[in-house]
Amino acid sequence: MGLRDRVAIVGAGCTRFGENFGQSYTDMLVEACHEAFAEAGIGPKDVQAAWLGTAFPDVGVYKGRSGMDLAEPLGLFDIPITRVSNYCATGADALRNACLALLSGEHRVVLAAGVEKLRDRAPVESIVKLMVETGHPFLQKGLTAAGTFAMYAVRHFETYGLTREDLALVSVKNHRHAVNNPKAHHRREVTVEQVLKAPMVSYPLGLLDCCPTTDGAAAVVLVRTEDARRLNPDHVLIKGLGFAVSTGWDLPFFDARHDFLGFRAAQVAARHAYEDTGVRDPLREIDLAEVHDCFSIVELLTYEDLGFCKPGQAKELLREGRTALGGDLPVNVSGGLLSCGHPVGATGLRMIHELTRQLQDRAGARQVPNARLGLAHNIGGPGAVSSVTILGRA
């Protein structure tokens, strides 16, 4: 069941991402959803079904275990509401399910929302602790997220000549972009020297190679395309969507065929999204991309997984400035996860919000000129879960 041009985003909302101590989980959710409602010209009573993305309800605030945590603050009663959790692709999966519900013919107006409240807890109650206690009985006892992706960086160093300076260039680029994003957690530039001198987290990834722990929420209102113009003439179309779960906790680490140079889930998701959209040459046809730079190395891996370049050539795209604002294919003009932060359940929908504003020519100083096709990419777990969504102008 292809999605191309059959579903439209008529409203998008997003809170500022950051240490939002003055806002609760519910406050952020209400802010993002009401911004989306206002743009769509609807109210909560017009929503016929909703999906709530929260990846870690048991970390800190104990919200997001079920659809009740969306129904109560918005008054969305007597409709189906599904809670979604799929690691870092949670928000994207909420969007995917909302799209499929529209295509089923069951509903005409649906809501996909994502929210995570990660700052209102002590460090000893962190996601790291949760994973150690509840994750894989062997792998999660000593392998953090930073440690996982650090292994990929070291393998790229050995195989393709990537350097720590290349990793630093990703952080420098994305922090520079974030200066023009009022919703980003960190809005300051950094230098290569600052990135290289930052405290080491898991070699070769230093502190500024890692995204911050953040609070935030984002939401979109979706309808079938034939209903979109009536609600919002400035709507944006879903062009393609791919989603894949390609490994588990024990894979790829015990798979002798795995080379630690990329992620099969991202490659599969991209292939499906490109087939939906009709994209044959992503570097030439995609105008901008929001990719999952939870760590600097992941952005470079993603260039290759998504076919922006051949294996081993990601560093050239970066060094030549082709993925910076003004380049061939600007990547993470929002600042990415490195600057916006990563409230896990909200991140995928925050990317969709950014692409929507870009495709509406409403992105201000970070606007990509003449943007007509935008791509959002998420990857989660040990590189096991991935989503690729492509949006286009109506």
C-alpha positions in Angstrom: 0.0 0.0 0.0 2.0 3.0 -1.3 1.8 6.3 0.6 3.0 8.5 -2.2 0.9 11.7 -2.3 -2.0 10.1 -0.5 -1.5 11.6 3.0 -0.9 15.2 3.9 0.4 17.1 7.0 -2.0 20.0 7.6 -0.6 21.0 11.0 2.7 20.7 12.8 3.8 21.8 16.3 7.0 21.6 18.3 8.1 22.9 21.7 11.5 24.3 22.4 13.9 21.4 23.1 16.0 21.8 26.2 16.1 21.6 30.0 12.4 22.4 30.3 12.1 22.3 34.1 9.3 24.8 33.9 7.1 22.4 31.8 5.8 19.0 32.7 5.4 16.1 30.3 1.8 17.2 29.8 2.6 20.8 29.4 4.9 20.1 26.5 2.4 17.7 24.9 -0.4 20.2 25.0 1.8 23.0 23.6 3.0 20.9 20.6 -0.5 19.5 19.8 -2.3 22.9 20.0 0.3 24.5 17.7 -0.5 21.7 15.2 -4.3 22.1 15.7 -4.1 25.9 15.2 -2.2 25.4 11.9 -4.7 22.8 10.7 -7.7 24.9 11.7 -9.2 22.2 13.8 -9.8 21.5 17.5 -9.3 18.4 19.6 -12.8 17.2 19.0 -12.1 16.9 15.3 -9.4 14.2 15.9 -10.7 10.7 15.2 -7.6 8.7 16.3 -4.2 9.4 17.7 -0.8 7.9 18.4 1.4 8.8 21.3 5.1 8.2 21.1 7.0 7.9 24.3 10.0 5.5 24.3 10.8 5.4 28.1 7.8 6.0 30.3 9.6 4.4 33.3 12.5 6.9 33.3 11.7 9.7 35.8 8.2 11.0 35.1 6.3 7.8 34.6 4.1 9.2 31.8 3.4 7.8 28.4 2.5 4.2 29.4 -0.8 4.4 27.5 -3.0 6.6 25.3 -4.6 7.9 28.5 -1.7 10.4 28.9 -2.7 12.0 25.6 -6.4 11.7 26.1 -6.7 13.4 29.4 -4.8 16.7 28.8 -6.4 17.3 25.3 -9.9 15.9 26.1 -9.5 13.3 23.4 -12.0 10.9 24.8 -14.0 8.1 23.2 -11.5 7.6 20.3 -8.7 5.1 19.8 -5.3 6.3 21.1 -2.3 4.0 20.8 1.0 4.4 22.7 4.0 3.7 20.5 7.5 2.7 21.7 10.3 1.8 19.2 13.5 3.2 20.6 14.8 6.3 18.7 12.3 5.7 15.9 9.3 6.0 18.2 8.0 9.3 16.8 8.5 8.2 13.2 6.6 5.0 14.0 3.7 7.0 15.5 3.6 8.9 12.2 3.7 5.7 10.1 0.8 4.2 12.0 -1.3 7.4 11.7 -0.6 7.4 7.9 -1.7 3.8 7.5 -4.9 4.4 9.5 -5.9 7.1 7.1 -5.2 4.9 4.1 -7.3 2.1 5.7 -10.4 4.4 5.3 -11.2 4.1 9.0 -10.4 7.8 9.9 -10.2 11.2 8.2 -8.3 13.3 10.8 -5.6 11.8 12.9 -2.8 13.0 15.3 0.7 11.7 15.8 2.5 13.1 18.9 5.8 12.4 20.5 7.1 13.5 23.9 9.9 12.6 26.3 10.8 14.2 29.7 14.4 13.1 30.4 15.7 16.0 32.6 13.4 15.6 35.7 15.4 12.8 37.3 18.6 12.2 39.1 21.6 10.8 37.1 21.3 7.5 38.9 17.8 7.1 37.3 19.2 7.5 33.8 18.4 5.6 30.6 21.8 3.9 31.1 20.7 2.5 34.4 17.4 1.3 32.9 19.2 -0.5 30.1 21.7 -2.1 32.4 18.8 -3.5 34.6 16.3 -4.4 31.9 18.2 -4.8 28.7 20.2 -7.7 27.2 21.6 -9.8 30.1 25.2 -9.6 28.7 25.6 -6.8 26.2 23.8 -4.1 28.3 26.0 -4.6 31.3 28.9 -2.8 29.9 28.0 -1.4 26.5 26.5 2.0 26.4 25.1 3.8 23.4 28.3 5.8 23.0 30.3 2.7 23.3 28.2 1.0 20.6 28.7 3.7 18.0 32.3 4.3 19.0 33.1 0.8 17.6 31.7 1.9 14.2 33.9 5.0 14.3 37.1 3.1 15.0 36.3 0.6 12.2 35.8 3.6 9.8 39.1 5.0 11.0 40.8 1.8 10.1 38.9 1.0 6.8 38.4 4.4 5.2 40.8 6.8 6.9 38.2 8.8 8.8 39.7 10.9 11.6 38.6 12.5 14.9 38.8 15.9 13.0 36.1 14.6 10.6 33.9 13.7 13.5 34.5 17.2 14.9 33.4 18.8 11.6 30.0 17.2 12.0 29.5 18.8 15.4 30.9 22.1 14.2 28.5 22.2 11.2 25.4 21.2 13.2 26.1 23.6 16.1 26.5 26.4 13.5 23.2 25.6 11.9 21.5 25.5 15.3 22.3 29.2 16.0 19.3 30.0 13.7 16.9 27.5 15.3 15.0 29.0 18.3 13.8 25.5 19.2 17.2 24.0 19.6 18.7 23.0 23.0 22.1 24.4 22.3 22.4 27.5 20.1 26.1 28.3 20.1 28.9 27.6 17.7 31.8 25.4 18.6 35.3 25.0 17.0 37.1 21.9 15.9 39.6 22.5 18.7 36.8 22.7 21.3 35.3 19.4 20.1 38.7 17.6 20.1 39.5 18.9 23.6 36.1 18.0 25.2 36.1 15.3 27.8 36.3 11.8 26.3 33.1 9.7 26.6 34.0 6.6 24.7 37.0 6.8 22.4 36.9 8.4 19.8 33.7 10.1 20.8 34.1 13.1 23.1 31.4 15.1 24.9 30.7 17.3 21.9 30.3 14.3 19.7 27.3 13.2 21.7 23.8 14.7 21.8 22.5 16.2 25.1 19.8 14.7 27.3 16.8 16.8 26.6 13.0 17.4 27.1 10.7 18.1 24.2 7.5 17.4 22.3 6.3 17.5 18.7 3.1 16.7 16.9 1.5 16.6 13.5 -2.1 16.5 12.2 -2.6 14.3 9.1 -5.5 13.9 6.7 -6.0 12.2 3.3 -4.8 14.4 0.5 -8.3 15.0 -0.9 -9.2 16.7 2.4 -6.0 18.7 2.8 -6.6 21.9 0.8 -9.9 22.6 2.6 -8.0 22.6 5.9 -4.7 24.1 5.0 -3.7 25.1 1.4 0.0 25.2 2.6 0.0 21.5 3.4 2.9 19.1 2.9 2.6 15.6 1.3 4.0 12.3 2.5 6.0 11.0 -0.5 7.5 7.8 0.9 8.1 6.0 4.1 10.3 3.0 5.0 10.6 1.2 8.3 12.7 -1.8 9.2 13.7 -3.8 12.3 16.7 -5.7 10.9 18.6 -7.1 13.9 18.2 -7.7 17.7 20.3 -7.1 20.7 22.7 -10.0 20.0 23.0 -9.0 16.4 25.1 -7.6 14.7 27.7 -8.2 17.4 27.8 -12.0 17.0 27.3 -12.0 13.2 30.6 -12.7 11.6 29.3 -11.1 8.4 28.8 -7.7 10.0 31.5 -5.2 9.1 30.6 -2.4 11.5 30.5 0.1 8.6 26.8 0.7 8.4 23.3 -0.3 9.5 21.2 -2.8 7.5 18.0 -1.4 9.0 18.7 2.1 7.6 19.6 0.7 4.2 16.4 -1.3 4.0 14.2 1.6 5.2 15.8 3.9 2.7 15.2 1.5 -0.2 11.5 1.2 0.6 11.1 5.0 1.0 12.9 5.6 -2.3 10.8 3.1 -4.1 7.6 4.8 -2.7 8.9 8.2 -3.8 10.5 7.3 -7.1 13.9 8.6 -6.0 16.8 7.1 -7.9 19.7 9.5 -7.1 19.2 10.8 -3.5 22.1 13.2 -3.6 20.6 15.0 -6.6 16.9 14.6 -5.9 16.7 15.2 -2.1 16.9 18.9 -1.2 17.6 18.6 2.5 17.8 15.8 5.2 17.3 15.6 8.9 19.3 12.5 10.0 19.9 10.8 13.3 23.2 12.3 14.6 22.8 11.0 18.1 26.6 10.8 17.9 28.7 12.5 15.2 29.8 9.2 13.6 26.2 8.3 12.9 25.7 11.2 10.6 28.6 10.1 8.5 27.4 6.4 8.5 24.0 7.7 7.4 25.4 9.5 4.3 26.5 6.1 3.1 23.5 4.1 4.3 21.1 6.4 2.5 23.1 6.4 -0.7 24.2 10.0 -0.6 27.6 8.7 -1.5 29.5 5.5 -1.9 31.0 3.6 1.0 34.0 5.4 2.4 33.2 8.7 0.7 31.1 10.4 3.5 34.2 12.3 4.8 34.6 13.9 1.4 31.0 15.1 1.3 31.5 16.7 4.8 35.0 18.1 4.2 33.8 19.8 0.9 30.9 21.5 2.7 28.3 19.7 0.5 26.1 18.8 3.5 26.2 22.3 5.1 23.6 25.0 4.5 24.3 26.2 1.0 25.7 22.9 -0.2 24.4 20.2 -2.5 22.4 18.4 0.2 22.1 20.3 3.5 21.9 17.9 6.4 20.6 18.8 9.8 20.0 22.5 9.2 18.0 22.4 12.4 21.2 21.6 14.3 20.4 17.9 14.4 20.3 15.9 17.6 23.8 17.2 18.5 22.3 20.7 19.1 18.5 20.1 19.4 19.0 17.3 21.8 17.2 13.9 21.8 13.9 13.5 23.8 13.6 10.1 22.3 9.9 9.8 21.6 9.7 13.3 20.2 12.8 13.4 17.9 11.3 11.8 14.8 8.4 14.2 14.8 10.6 17.1 15.6 12.4 16.3 12.3 9.1 16.1 10.5 8.2 19.5 11.9 11.5 20.9 10.6 10.9 19.5 7.1 7.4 20.8 7.1 8.5 24.3 7.9 11.3 24.1 5.2 8.9 22.9 2.6 6.5 25.7 3.5 9.4 28.3 3.2 8.9 29.2 6.8 12.3 28.2 8.3 13.7 31.7 8.6 17.5 32.2 8.5 18.1 28.4 8.1 15.8 28.1 5.1 17.1 25.9 2.3 16.2 27.8 -0.9 13.6 26.1 -3.2 13.3 23.0 -1.0 10.8 20.6 -2.6 11.8 17.2 -1.2 13.0 16.5 2.4 14.1 13.4 4.1 14.0 12.4 7.8 16.0 9.4 9.2 16.0 7.8 12.6 17.9 4.8 13.9 17.5 3.2 17.3 18.5 0.4 19.6 21.9 -1.2 18.6 21.3 0.0 15.0 18.4 -2.4 14.8 15.4 -0.1 14.1 15.3 2.5 11.4 12.8 4.8 9.7 13.2 6.9 6.6 10.4 9.4 5.7 10.3 11.6 2.7 8.1 14.7 2.5 7.4 17.0 -0.5 5.6 20.2 -1.4 2.0 19.9 -2.4 
